[in-house]
Amino acid sequence: MGDFTFWKDLVVETVKSPRTAAERILALDLPRTALWQMLALEIILSLMLTQLAGAITPGGTEAFMPIDMSNPIIAVVFIGAMTVFLVLLVHRIGLLFGGQGTFEGALRLVVWQQWVVLLLQAAQLLSLVLVPPLAWLIGLGSYGLTLWLLTNFIAALHGFRSRLAVFAGVLFTGMLFAFFLLFVLQLFGLLPPMEMTHV
């Protein structure tokens, strides 16, 4: 299971046939402690890549991260909490519509989805150095892949047949989640400071 070829093939399968990949991920023998460790590592690496990207772009980290990065510990805790909340949404909302998925299954799939997207984030950072205009397209592709993976992973987790219905649910829940996230960011003062211009 720790073989590099196995994980490389799983990444390719995740993009090409995410529902099949989800079933393989759910069947893996992974203890819950390992999942939490993988999630923590992914969050730290993602924030490091964001910091590096911010250091080489005019907009700084604000162009890649909607929170104030001045305190990395707060950033790690906040993003970790939001990721766990996403796991809860994937699990509980699926159950509300007759799904059969477990919390651990939702955790496995969200953690794997985050790692796959992390690879795109690394590619985006590389493109900022080599081919800057390509970075925007990779970022857009990352958002699209996130929706594609969540739709198929939720369908596989809960046994839903209609991916179109799941996709609609992901979009609706995603909009509510975005409003909730914005509210929490403003409530705790984590939004990046905005520069005021005088005319």
N, C-alpha and C positions, 0 to 999 in steps of 0.2 A: 504493500500500500504506500510505502514511502518512496517507491521508485519514481525517478523524474519523468520517465516515459509515460507512466500511468497518469500523472497529474497533467502533463502536456496534452495527452490524448483526451483527458476529461475536459480541459479548457476548450479544445477544438469542438468536442461533442456538445459542450454547453452552448456554444454559439450556433452550431448547425442544427442540433436537435435537443433543445433545452429540457423538454419534458422527459426524454429518455435519460438525459444526464441527471435530472432531479431524482429519478427512481434509483439510479446507481448511488447517488449521494446518500439517500435515505437508507440504503442497504449497507452502507459502510459501518464498520465497527469502530465508532469514535466515541470515547467517553465525553461526558458533558464538560468536564474540567478542561479537556483539550479544546473544545469548541470556544469556551470563554477565553482561553489563552490566544487562540487564533484570532478572535474578534479584537482583543486588546492590541495585539501586534499589528493587525490591519489598520486600526485607527491611528496608531502611532506612526506607521509608515506613510499613511495617507496625509497626515498633517505635516510630516517632514517634506514630502513631495510638494505640498502646497506652499510651504515656506520657501523652498528652492525656486518654485515657479514665480512666487511673488518677488523674489530677489532679482529676477531678470526681466520683469515686466514693469512698464510705467505705472500700472494701476496698483501694484503691490498685491498683497494677499487678498485685498477686498475684491479683486477681479475673479477670484476662484473660491472664496469662502465667505459666507454671509455673516460671519461672526468676528468679533474683535480677537485677533490672534496675539495680543500683547501678553496674555497670560496663557502659556501652552497647557498648564495643568487644568485650568478651567475649560479650555477648549477640548481636551481629551475627555474629561468627565461629561461635558455637555453632549458631545457627539456620541459618546458611549450610551448615555441615557436615551438620546433620540433613536439610536439603533435598536436598543432593547424595546423601545416603544413601537418601532416598526415591526419587530418580531411579534409583539403582542397583537398588533393590528392584523398581521398576516394570519395568526392563529385564531383569534377570537372572531373576527368578522367572517372568516371562512366557516366557522362553526355556526354562526347566526344564519347562514344560508344553506345549512344542511351538510357541511363538510365534515370529514372524519379525521382531519389532521391533528397532530399533537404539537405541543409547545416545542419539544425537542426537535421535531421535524422542521418546524418553522425556523428555529434557531440555526439548524444545519444549513438550510437553503439560503437564508439571509446572509449568513457568514460567507458561504461560497460565492454568492452573488457579489458581495462586497470585494472579495479577493479578485474575481474576474474583472470587475470595474477598476480595481487598483492597477491592473496591468495596462489598461487604457490610459489611466492617469500618468503612469510612467512613460508611456508612448507620447502622451501630450507634452510632458516635460522635455523629452528628447527633441520633439518637433519644434519647441520654442527656441531651442539652440540651433538646430539645423535648418528647419523650414518653418519659420514663424507663422505664415498664413495657414499652414496645415493644422495648427493647434486648435483653431476654432472649429474646424470640421471634426476633429477627433473628440472635442468636448461635446459637440452636438451628437455625435455617434454614441458617446457614453450615456447620454440621457436616453436615447432611443433604445440602447441595449438594456439599460436598467428596466424600462417598461416591458420590453420583450421577455426578459428573464423572469421578472416578477409575475407576469401573466401566466407563463408556462409553469413556473415553480408552484404557484398557488393552485393551479389546476391539477398538477400532479400530487401535491400534498393532500388536497381535500377530495380528490377524485371527481372533479368537475369536468364535464365533457365539452362545454361551450367555452372556447377561449375568448370569443367575442364578448360574452357576458362578463367573463372575468376581467377582460381588458377595460370594459366600461366601469366595472367596480374599482379597478386600480386607479383609473383616471379620477373618478369622483372622490375616492378616499385620499388620493394624492393631493387634490386641491384643498380638502379639509385639513390635511396634515400640514400643507404649506401655510395656511392661515394660522393654524395652531402654533407652528414653529415661529412665525413672525411675531405672534403675540408674546410667546415665551421670551424671545430674543429682546423685544422691547421692554418686557416686564423686568428682566434681570440686567438690562443695560449692556447686552452683549453685541449689539449692532456696532459696526465700525463707525467711528466719529466721522461726520460729514463736514466737508469744508464749505464754509460760507463765503460766497463771493459778493462783493459790494460793487454796485454800479455807480 
